[in-house]
Amino acid sequence: MANLKDIKRKISSVKNTQKTTRAMKLVSTAKLMKAKLAAEQSQAYAVKINDVLSEISYKINKYRVGGIKSKFFDINDNPKVVDIIFVTADKGLCGGFNIQTIKAVNSLLEEYKAKKTKVRLKAIGKKGIGYFNFKGIDLYDQKVGVSSAPTPKVAAEIINESINDFLEDKTDRVIIVHNGYKNMISQQLRINTIVPVKRFDPPEDTSTSMIEVEPEDNTELLENLLKMYFEYNMYYALIDSLAAEHSARMQAMDNATNNANERVQELTLEYNKARQGAITTELIEIISGVEAQK
C-alpha cells in the first residue's frame, strides 16, 4: 500500500510546481502584450518596404530602367557561400519554439550541402548556440542577450556585417530564419532571403504598381532605401521572434499548470484510496482482535 506521507509530499511538490508555472504564465502574458504590440505595429512597415524593394528589383532586371546597377538585385541561382542568420531564445521553457527554428536551419544546411554550397551560420540566442555547439557544428558568429532585448542599433550591426561581406564578394546570399508571432497560441516559421533582393511578382493589371523607376540618377535614394530594408528586416525578425517566444512560453506554462492540476487530482484520489485502505485495515484488525478474545 502506498505510503500516505510520500503521497502528501508528492502533492505538495506538484502544487509548488503549479504555483511556479502559473506565475511564469502571468509574467509571459504581461511581456507578450508589449512585444505583440511592437511586432504588429512593425509588420506593416516591414511588408511594405519588402514589397517596394521587390518591385524595384523586378523593374531593374526586366526593363533595365534608371541606369541602375546594383549587386543587391543580381539573382544568383548557384551561390557558393551563404550566410544564415537565425534567431532563437536565450531561455527555455517555451515548448517547441526553438526546435522549429533549429529544424529549419538543419533543413537549409542539408539543402546547401547537397549543392556543395558553403554555409556560414550566425546564431542569435543561447538555445540555438547550445544546440549547434553540442552537435559539433561550427558557428561563424554567435550573439547572446540580443533576442531577449532587441534594439535597432544592435540589429543594424548584425545585418551590416553580412551585407559588407556580400558587397566584398565573400558571400552570395543572406538569409534570416526565425519563428515569428502568428497569434496568442501559435507561431509561424519565417525564412527570408534578404539579399539578393527577391523580385516582385507583378499582377496582370500594371495599374496596381506601387512605384515608377525614373531614368535618372537614383543612387543615393536607392542606397538609403536599401539600408532601411536591411536593418529593419533584421530588427523586425528580432522583435517578431520575441513576441512569438513569449506566446510560446505562455502556452507552455498554461499547459504545464493544467497538467499539474490533473496530477494533483490523481494524487489526491490515490491518497484518499490509500487512507481509506489504511482505515479499513485498522478496523479489520480491531474486529479480528475482539473476535479472538471471545
N, C-alpha and C positions, 0 to 999 in steps of 0.2 A: 504493500500500500504506500502511496506517495506520502512523503513527509510533509506535514502541514506547514512547518516553519520554512521549508525550502520553497513551497508554493507561494507563501506570503512574500518571501524575499524576491521571487521572480516577478510577482505582481507589482511590488514596489519599484523594482528596477525598470520594468516596462513603462510604468506611469511616469517615472523620471525622464525616460527617453521621450515619451509622448509630450511632456512639457517642453523639452528642448526643441523637438521638431515643430511644435505649434508656434513657439517663439520665432524660430527661423523662418517659418512661413510668413508670419506677420512682418518681419523685417524685410524679406524679399518682396512682399506685396507693396510695402511702402517705397522701396527703392525702384520697383518696377514702374510705378506711376510716373516718376520723374524721368526715368530712362525711356519709357514708352512715348512720352510726350516729345522728347528730343528726337527720337527716331522717326516718329510720324511727321513732325514738322520738317525734318531734313529730307525725307524720302522724295517729296515732290520736286525739290530743287535738284536732288541727285539724278532723278529720272529725266528731268528736263535738260540738264546740261549734258547728259549722256546722249539724248536724242539729237541735240543740236550738233555735237561733235560727230556723231554717226552720219548725219546728213551731209555735213561738210566733207567728211571723208568720201562719201559716195560721189558727191559732185566733183570733187577734185580729181578722183580717179577715173570717173566716167567721161567728164567733159573737159578736164584739164583747164579749168577756168581760173581766173585770178592770177595766173602766173605763179601759183603757189606750189612749192616743192618742199615736202617735209617727210622725214623718215618715219614720223609717227603714223602716217597714213599709208605707208607701203606694206601691203599684206604679204606676209611670208608664210607660205604653207609648209615649209620644211625648216623650222627653227633648229639651230644647233645647240643653243643654250637657252634655258627658260628659267625665269625667276618665279617661284611660287611663294607668295606671302600668305600665310594662313593664321587665323585668329582663333585662339581657344581661351578658356577661362584660367585665372590664376588659382581658383578654388574649385573644389569638387562639390559633391552632394547636389548635383543638378541633373540627375538621370543620365540619359544618353546624349546630352547636349554636346559634349566634347567628342564623343565617339563618332557622331555623324560627320564632323569636320575632318577628323583623322581618317575615316574611311574614304572620304572624297579625295584627300591628299594621296593616300595609298593607291587609289584607283588611277589618279593622274600620273603617279610615279611609274606604275605598270604600263600605262599607255605610252609614255615618252620613252620608257626603257625599250619597248618593242620597236620604237622608231630610232633607237640609238641616239636619243637626244639627251644631253646633259641637263640635269635639273639642280638648281640651287634652291634649297629650302630655307626660308626665312620665317622663323617661328615667333609668334607673339602669344605669350601666356604659358604659365608653368605646366599645365596639363599636357599640352602638345609637346613642349620641350622634354618633359619627363618620359613621355611615350617613345619618342624617336631616339632619345638617349638610351633608353632601356633596350630598344631594338638594334642598337648599334648603327643607326643611320645618321650620317654626318649632317649637321645643320650649318649652313653658310653663315647664318646670323640668328641670334635669339634675344628676345627682349621680355623682361618681366615687369609687372606693375603698370603696363600700358593699357591692357584690355579692361582692367578694373577701374581705371581713371583716365579715359582718353581725353586728349586735348588737340586742337587744330595744329598747334606748333609741333608736337611730337609726331602726329600723323604726317605732316609735311616732311619732317626729317626722314621718316621711314621710307616714304614713297620716292622722295627725291634721290635717295641713294640708288635705288633701282633704275630710275629714269636716267640718271647720269651714266650708269653703266650701259644702258640701252643706247644712248647717244654716242658712247665711245666704242660701240660695236662689241662690247663684252657679253651682251645678251641679245636675244632676238624677240623675246616675248616676256611680258609681265602679267601675272595672274594673281588675283586676290580671292582667297577662299574663306568663307565664314558662314556660320549658322545664324541666320537672321530672324528677326521677330516677325511672326505672322499674326498671331492673336494671343490672348491670355493663356491659352492652353497648348499652343503648338508653335513650332519653329519651322523655318524654311531654309534649306541649304542654298547658298548663293556662290556661284563660280563666275567671276567677272574678269574677262581679259581686258586689261587697261590699255596696253599697247602691244601691237599696233591697234589703233582705234578701229573698232568694228564698223562696218559700213551699214548705212541706213537702208532698209528695205522699203523703197518708195511705193506709195499707193498708186493705183492707176490714175486717180484724179490728181494731177500735179498742182491743182489749186490749193490743196491742203498743205503744200510745202511750207515749212516754218521759216526758211531763210533764203536769201539770194546772195550768191557769192559774186561780187563785182570784180571786173577785170582791172584791178588796181592793186597797189601795194598794201596788203592787209597783214603784213608780217607781225607787226607789233601787237595788233589786236588779237591775232590768232595765238601768238605766244602767251599772252595774258589769259586767254580763254583756256588754252591747254593746261597752263599752270593751275588754274582753278579746278579744272576737270580732274587732274591727277590727285591733287591734295584733298579735294572734297570727297572723291571716291574712297580714299583711304580713311578719312575721318568718319565718313558715313558707315563704312564697314565696322569700325570700332564701336560706334555708339549703337548701331543696329545689333551687333553681337552682344553688347552689354545688356540691352533690353531683353534679348532672347535668353540670355543666361539667367537673369532674374525671373523671367517667366518659367523657364525650365526648373529652376530651384524651388520656386513657389509651388509648382505642380508636384515635384518630387517630395517636398516636405508635407504637402497635403496628403499624398498617398501614404507616406510613412506614418503620419498621425492617425489616419484611418486604420492602417494595418495594426498599429499599436493598440488602438481601441478594441479591435477584434481580438487581439491576443489577450488583452486584459479580461475580456468577456469569457474567452476559452479557459483561462487560468482560474477565474472566479468560479466557473462551473466545476472545474476539476477540484478546486479547493472545497466547495460545498459537498461534492460527492465523497471526497476523502474524509471530510469532517463527519458526514452522515454515517459513513462506514465505520469510523472510529467510535461513534456513539453507539451504533448497533452492536459492535464487538463488545464494548463495555457492558451493555445491557445483557447480552448473551452470557457473558462471564458471571455477572451478578446472579442471573436466574439460575445458571448452572450450579453456582455455589450454594444457593438456597436449596435447590433440589437435592444436592449431595448431602445436606445436613438433615434431611428428613429421614 
